């Protein structure tokens, strides 16, 4: 599982940190060694869940996050 947490840290003061959004991306094990399928849950003001299918693993975690955010923005 990949977890991405988006925090706001007012004026750099860690004691005032607040989490705005958390995104969990989980491999659903239905892909193969080249293409993966992932489900995601985004928790913030509202919860959004979805799927990223046919992700080419060679592109790495940042591209997977980008595709996940794109899918989440459609919901």
The first five atom37 places (N, CA, C, CB, O) and aatype in JSON, in Angstrom:
{
  "aatype": [20, 20, 20, 20, 20, 20, 20, 20, 20, 20, 20, 20, 20, 20, 20, 20, 20, 20, 20, 20, 20, 20, 20, 20, 20, 20, 20, 20, 20, 20, 20, 20, 20, 20, 20, 20, 20, 20, 20, 20, 20, 20, 20, 20, 20, 20, 20, 20, 20, 20, 20, 20, 20, 20, 20, 20, 20, 20, 20, 20, 20, 20, 20, 20, 20, 20, 20, 20, 20, 20, 20, 20, 20, 20, 20],
  "atom_mask": [
    [1, 1, 1, 1, 1],
    [1, 1, 1, 1, 1],
    [1, 1, 1, 1, 1],
    [1, 1, 1, 1, 1],
    [1, 1, 1, 1, 1],
    [1, 1, 1, 1, 1],
    [1, 1, 1, 1, 1],
    [1, 1, 1, 1, 1],
    [1, 1, 1, 1, 1],
    [1, 1, 1, 1, 1],
    [1, 1, 1, 1, 1],
    [1, 1, 1, 1, 1],
    [1, 1, 1, 1, 1],
    [1, 1, 1, 1, 1],
    [1, 1, 1, 1, 1],
    [1, 1, 1, 1, 1],
    [1, 1, 1, 1, 1],
    [1, 1, 1, 1, 1],
    [1, 1, 1, 1, 1],
    [1, 1, 1, 1, 1],
    [1, 1, 1, 1, 1],
    [1, 1, 1, 1, 1],
    [1, 1, 1, 1, 1],
    [1, 1, 1, 1, 1],
    [1, 1, 1, 1, 1],
    [1, 1, 1, 1, 1],
    [1, 1, 1, 1, 1],
    [1, 1, 1, 1, 1],
    [1, 1, 1, 1, 1],
    [1, 1, 1, 1, 1],
    [1, 1, 1, 1, 1],
    [1, 1, 1, 1, 1],
    [1, 1, 1, 1, 1],
    [1, 1, 1, 1, 1],
    [1, 1, 1, 1, 1],
    [1, 1, 1, 1, 1],
    [1, 1, 1, 1, 1],
    [1, 1, 1, 1, 1],
    [1, 1, 1, 1, 1],
    [1, 1, 1, 1, 1],
    [1, 1, 1, 1, 1],
    [1, 1, 1, 1, 1],
    [1, 1, 1, 1, 1],
    [1, 1, 1, 1, 1],
    [1, 1, 1, 1, 1],
    [1, 1, 1, 1, 1],
    [1, 1, 1, 1, 1],
    [1, 1, 1, 1, 1],
    [1, 1, 1, 1, 1],
    [1, 1, 1, 1, 1],
    [1, 1, 1, 1, 1],
    [1, 1, 1, 1, 1],
    [1, 1, 1, 1, 1],
    [1, 1, 1, 1, 1],
    [1, 1, 1, 1, 1],
    [1, 1, 1, 1, 1],
    [1, 1, 1, 1, 1],
    [1, 1, 1, 1, 1],
    [1, 1, 1, 1, 1],
    [1, 1, 1, 1, 1],
    [1, 1, 1, 1, 1],
    [1, 1, 1, 1, 1],
    [1, 1, 1, 1, 1],
    [1, 1, 1, 1, 1],
    [1, 1, 1, 1, 1],
    [1, 1, 1, 1, 1],
    [1, 1, 1, 1, 1],
    [1, 1, 1, 1, 1],
    [1, 1, 1, 1, 1],
    [1, 1, 1, 1, 1],
    [1, 1, 1, 1, 1],
    [1, 1, 1, 1, 1],
    [1, 1, 1, 1, 1],
    [1, 1, 1, 1, 1],
    [1, 1, 1, 1, 1]
  ],
  "atom_positions": [
    [[0.85, -1.18, 0.0], [0.0, 0.0, 0.0], [0.89, 1.23, 0.0], [-0.96, 0.0, 1.22], [1.93, 1.28, 0.66]],
    [[0.46, 2.21, -0.74], [1.09, 3.53, -0.74], [0.14, 4.48, -0.04], [1.43, 4.03, -2.21], [-1.05, 4.51, -0.35]],
    [[0.65, 5.24, 0.91], [-0.17, 6.25, 1.59], [0.47, 7.61, 1.37], [-0.31, 5.93, 3.12], [1.66, 7.81, 1.61]],
    [[-0.35, 8.55, 0.92], [0.09, 9.93, 0.73], [-0.74, 10.79, 1.65], [-0.05, 10.39, -0.77], [-1.97, 10.74, 1.64]],
    [[-0.06, 11.6, 2.45], [-0.75, 12.48, 3.39], [-0.4, 13.92, 3.04], [-0.35, 12.16, 4.87], [0.76, 14.27, 2.86]],
    [[-1.43, 14.74, 2.93], [-1.24, 16.16, 2.64], [-1.55, 16.94, 3.91], [-2.15, 16.64, 1.45], [-2.67, 16.93, 4.41]],
    [[-0.52, 17.6, 4.42], [-0.64, 18.37, 5.66], [-0.44, 19.85, 5.39], [0.38, 17.87, 6.71], [0.26, 20.23, 4.45]],
    [[-1.05, 20.67, 6.21], [-0.76, 22.09, 6.24], [-0.01, 22.33, 7.56], [-2.08, 22.98, 6.12], [-0.41, 21.85, 8.61]],
    [[1.08, 23.1, 7.46], [1.9, 23.4, 8.63], [2.02, 24.92, 8.71], [3.33, 22.7, 8.55], [2.93, 25.5, 8.11]],
    [[1.11, 25.56, 9.44], [1.08, 27.02, 9.49], [2.42, 27.61, 9.95], [-0.03, 27.48, 10.41], [2.92, 27.29, 11.03]],
    [[2.97, 28.46, 9.12], [4.21, 29.17, 9.42], [5.35, 28.22, 9.78], [3.99, 30.15, 10.55], [6.28, 28.61, 10.5]],
    [[5.29, 26.98, 9.29], [6.33, 26.0, 9.57], [6.32, 25.45, 10.98], [7.65, 26.6, 9.3], [7.26, 24.77, 11.38]],
    [[5.27, 25.73, 11.73], [5.17, 25.29, 13.13], [4.55, 23.89, 13.16], [4.31, 26.3, 13.97], [3.34, 23.73, 13.04]],
    [[5.41, 22.87, 13.34], [4.97, 21.48, 13.33], [3.91, 21.17, 14.39], [6.17, 20.58, 13.54], [3.11, 20.25, 14.21]],
    [[3.9, 21.92, 15.47], [2.91, 21.66, 16.52], [1.49, 22.02, 16.07], [3.27, 22.45, 17.79], [0.51, 21.62, 16.69]],
    [[1.4, 22.79, 14.98], [0.09, 23.2, 14.46], [-0.31, 22.44, 13.2], [0.09, 24.69, 14.17], [-1.26, 22.81, 12.52]],
    [[0.42, 21.37, 12.9], [0.15, 20.56, 11.7], [-1.28, 20.03, 11.7], [1.13, 19.4, 11.62], [-1.78, 19.57, 12.72]],
    [[-1.92, 20.11, 10.53], [-3.25, 19.54, 10.34], [-3.26, 18.76, 9.03], [-4.35, 20.66, 10.33], [-2.76, 19.24, 8.02]],
    [[-3.82, 17.57, 9.06], [-3.93, 16.77, 7.85], [-5.17, 17.2, 7.07], [-4.0, 15.26, 8.2], [-6.27, 17.25, 7.6]],
    [[-4.95, 17.52, 5.8], [-6.05, 17.93, 4.93], [-6.63, 16.74, 4.18], [-5.57, 19.0, 3.94], [-7.85, 16.66, 3.98]],
    [[-5.78, 15.83, 3.76], [-6.21, 14.71, 2.92], [-5.24, 13.55, 3.11], [-6.3, 15.13, 1.42], [-4.04, 13.76, 3.28]],
    [[-5.77, 12.35, 3.07], [-4.96, 11.14, 3.06], [-5.46, 10.27, 1.91], [-5.04, 10.37, 4.43], [-6.67, 10.07, 1.74]],
    [[-4.52, 9.76, 1.13], [-4.87, 8.9, 0.0], [-4.15, 7.56, 0.17], [-4.49, 9.57, -1.36], [-2.93, 7.52, 0.3]],
    [[-4.91, 6.47, 0.17], [-4.35, 5.12, 0.22], [-4.52, 4.5, -1.16], [-5.04, 4.25, 1.32], [-5.62, 4.49, -1.72]],
    [[-3.42, 3.98, -1.71], [-3.44, 3.32, -3.01], [-3.0, 1.88, -2.78], [-2.5, 4.05, -4.05], [-1.91, 1.63, -2.25]],
    [[-3.84, 0.92, -3.19], [-3.6, -0.49, -2.89], [-3.63, -1.3, -4.18], [-4.64, -1.03, -1.87], [-4.57, -1.2, -4.96]],
    [[-2.58, -2.1, -4.38], [-2.55, -3.03, -5.51], [-3.62, -4.09, -5.27], [-1.13, -3.68, -5.68], [-3.64, -4.72, -4.21]],
    [[-4.52, -4.29, -6.25], [-5.59, -5.27, -6.03], [-5.21, -6.68, -6.48], [-6.84, -4.82, -6.78], [-6.03, -7.6, -6.44]],
    [[-3.95, -6.85, -6.9], [-3.38, -8.16, -7.27], [-4.04, -8.8, -8.49], [-3.49, -9.11, -6.1], [-3.88, -10.0, -8.7]],
    [[-4.76, -8.03, -9.3], [-5.38, -8.59, -10.49], [-4.57, -8.31, -11.75], [-6.77, -8.03, -10.65], [-4.95, -8.74, -12.84]],
    [[-3.45, -7.62, -11.62], [-2.62, -7.31, -12.78], [-1.57, -8.38, -13.01], [-1.96, -5.96, -12.6], [-1.68, -9.5, -12.52]],
    [[-0.55, -8.02, -13.78], [0.57, -8.93, -14.04], [1.87, -8.2, -13.74], [0.54, -9.45, -15.51], [1.86, -7.16, -13.07]],
    [[2.98, -8.72, -14.21], [4.27, -8.11, -13.89], [4.5, -6.79, -14.62], [5.39, -9.07, -14.22], [5.38, -6.02, -14.23]],
    [[3.72, -6.51, -15.66], [3.89, -5.28, -16.43], [2.82, -4.24, -16.08], [3.84, -5.6, -17.91], [3.14, -3.07, -15.87]],
    [[1.56, -4.67, -16.03], [0.45, -3.76, -15.77], [-0.2, -4.09, -14.44], [-0.58, -3.82, -16.9], [-0.46, -5.25, -14.13]],
    [[-0.45, -3.05, -13.66], [-1.1, -3.25, -12.36], [-2.44, -2.55, -12.3], [-0.2, -2.74, -11.25], [-2.7, -1.58, -13.01]],
    [[-3.29, -3.07, -11.44], [-4.59, -2.47, -11.17], [-4.63, -2.08, -9.69], [-5.77, -3.45, -11.54], [-4.24, -2.87, -8.83]],
    [[-5.09, -0.88, -9.42], [-5.04, -0.35, -8.08], [-6.39, 0.23, -7.69], [-3.95, 0.72, -7.96], [-7.1, 0.8, -8.52]],
    [[-6.73, 0.08, -6.43], [-7.9, 0.76, -5.9], [-7.39, 1.85, -4.96], [-8.88, -0.23, -5.16], [-6.31, 1.74, -4.39]],
    [[-8.18, 2.89, -4.82], [-7.75, 3.98, -3.94], [-8.92, 4.48, -3.11], [-7.15, 5.13, -4.75], [-10.08, 4.38, -3.5]],
    [[-8.56, 5.01, -1.96], [-9.5, 5.71, -1.08], [-8.84, 7.02, -0.69], [-9.87, 4.84, 0.18], [-7.7, 7.04, -0.23]],
    [[-9.57, 8.11, -0.88], [-9.09, 9.44, -0.51], [-9.99, 9.95, 0.6], [-9.07, 10.42, -1.73], [-11.21, 10.04, 0.45]],
    [[-9.38, 10.3, 1.72], [-10.11, 10.76, 2.89], [-9.78, 12.22, 3.14], [-9.78, 9.9, 4.14], [-8.61, 12.58, 3.28]],
    [[-10.78, 13.05, 3.2], [-10.6, 14.47, 3.49], [-11.94, 15.03, 3.89], [-10.01, 15.24, 2.26], [-12.6, 14.51, 4.79]],
    [[-12.35, 16.1, 3.22], [-13.67, 16.66, 3.48], [-14.73, 15.62, 3.14], [-13.89, 17.96, 2.65], [-15.74, 15.49, 3.84]],
    [[-14.5, 14.89, 2.07], [-15.37, 13.77, 1.71], [-14.48, 12.59, 1.33], [-16.34, 14.15, 0.55], [-13.31, 12.77, 1.01]],
    [[-15.04, 11.39, 1.36], [-14.31, 10.2, 0.99], [-14.61, 9.86, -0.46], [-14.66, 9.01, 1.9], [-15.77, 9.85, -0.88]],
    [[-13.55, 9.6, -1.21], [-13.69, 9.19, -2.61], [-12.95, 7.89, -2.79], [-13.16, 10.29, -3.59], [-11.85, 7.71, -2.27]],
    [[-13.56, 6.97, -3.53], [-12.93, 5.69, -3.8], [-13.02, 5.41, -5.29], [-13.61, 4.55, -3.0], [-13.97, 5.82, -5.96]],
    [[-12.01, 4.71, -5.81], [-12.02, 4.41, -7.23], [-10.95, 3.41, -7.59], [-11.84, 5.67, -8.03], [-10.35, 2.77, -6.73]],
    [[-10.73, 3.29, -8.91], [-9.81, 2.29, -9.44], [-8.95, 2.92, -10.53], [-10.59, 1.07, -10.01], [-9.42, 3.74, -11.31]],
    [[-7.69, 2.53, -10.55], [-6.78, 2.85, -11.65], [-6.42, 1.51, -12.27], [-5.49, 3.66, -11.16], [-5.78, 0.68, -11.64]],
    [[-6.84, 1.3, -13.53], [-6.62, 0.02, -14.2], [-5.55, 0.15, -15.27], [-7.91, -0.51, -14.82], [-5.43, 1.19, -15.92]],
    [[-4.79, -0.92, -15.45], [-3.82, -1.0, -16.54], [-2.66, -0.04, -16.4], [-4.49, -0.75, -17.82], [-2.15, 0.46, -17.4]],
    [[-2.23, 0.22, -15.17], [-1.11, 1.14, -14.94], [0.19, 0.42, -15.24], [-1.11, 1.68, -13.49], [0.47, -0.65, -14.68]],
    [[1.0, 1.0, -16.13], [2.29, 0.41, -16.48], [3.27, 0.67, -15.34], [2.83, 0.98, -17.84], [3.6, 1.82, -15.04]],
    [[3.72, -0.39, -14.72], [4.53, -0.29, -13.51], [5.84, 0.47, -13.72], [4.84, -1.66, -13.0], [6.37, 1.04, -12.77]],
    [[6.35, 0.49, -14.94], [7.64, 1.15, -15.2], [7.61, 2.65, -14.92], [8.06, 0.91, -16.64], [8.66, 3.27, -14.77]],
    [[6.41, 3.25, -14.86], [6.31, 4.69, -14.65], [6.48, 5.12, -13.2], [5.0, 5.17, -15.16], [6.72, 6.3, -12.94]],
    [[6.35, 4.21, -12.26], [6.65, 4.5, -10.87], [5.53, 5.13, -10.05], [7.82, 5.37, -10.81], [4.44, 5.4, -10.54]],
    [[5.87, 5.36, -8.79], [4.89, 5.79, -7.8], [4.32, 7.18, -8.05], [5.5, 5.75, -6.44], [3.14, 7.41, -7.83]],
    [[5.16, 8.12, -8.51], [4.64, 9.48, -8.73], [3.62, 9.51, -9.85], [5.78, 10.45, -9.04], [2.62, 10.23, -9.77]],
    [[3.86, 8.75, -10.91], [2.88, 8.69, -12.0], [1.6, 7.99, -11.54], [3.47, 7.97, -13.22], [0.5, 8.38, -11.94]],
    [[1.74, 6.96, -10.71], [0.57, 6.3, -10.16], [-0.24, 7.28, -9.31], [0.98, 5.07, -9.31], [-1.47, 7.3, -9.38]],
    [[0.44, 8.09, -8.52], [-0.25, 9.11, -7.72], [-0.96, 10.11, -8.64], [0.75, 9.84, -6.8], [-2.1, 10.49, -8.37]],
    [[-0.3, 10.54, -9.7], [-0.91, 11.49, -10.63], [-2.18, 10.9, -11.24], [0.08, 11.88, -11.74], [-3.21, 11.58, -11.31]],
    [[-2.11, 9.66, -11.69], [-3.29, 9.02, -12.27], [-4.4, 8.83, -11.23], [-2.91, 7.66, -12.88], [-5.58, 8.97, -11.54]],
    [[-4.01, 8.53, -10.01], [-4.99, 8.38, -8.93], [-5.69, 9.71, -8.67], [-4.31, 7.87, -7.65], [-6.91, 9.75, -8.54]],
    [[-4.93, 10.79, -8.59], [-5.53, 12.11, -8.37], [-6.45, 12.5, -9.52], [-4.43, 13.17, -8.19], [-7.49, 13.11, -9.3]],
    [[-6.06, 12.16, -10.75], [-6.9, 12.44, -11.9], [-8.24, 11.69, -11.79], [-6.18, 12.06, -13.21], [-9.3, 12.26, -12.02]],
    [[-8.16, 10.41, -11.43], [-9.39, 9.62, -11.27], [-10.25, 10.18, -10.13], [-9.04, 8.13, -11.01], [-11.47, 10.28, -10.26]],
    [[-9.62, 10.54, -9.01], [-10.35, 11.06, -7.86], [-11.05, 12.39, -8.2], [-9.4, 11.24, -6.66], [-12.13, 12.67, -7.7]],
    [[-10.42, 13.18, -9.05], [-11.02, 14.49, -9.4], [-12.27, 14.32, -10.26], [-10.0, 15.36, -10.15], [-13.07, 15.24, -10.36]],
    [[-12.44, 13.15, -10.88], [-13.63, 12.89, -11.71], [-14.85, 12.52, -10.85], [-13.35, 11.78, -12.71], [-15.98, 12.56, -11.33]],
    [[-14.61, 12.15, -9.59], [-15.69, 11.68, -8.74], [-16.43, 12.82, -8.05], [-15.15, 10.73, -7.7], [-17.37, 12.58, -7.3]]
  ]
}
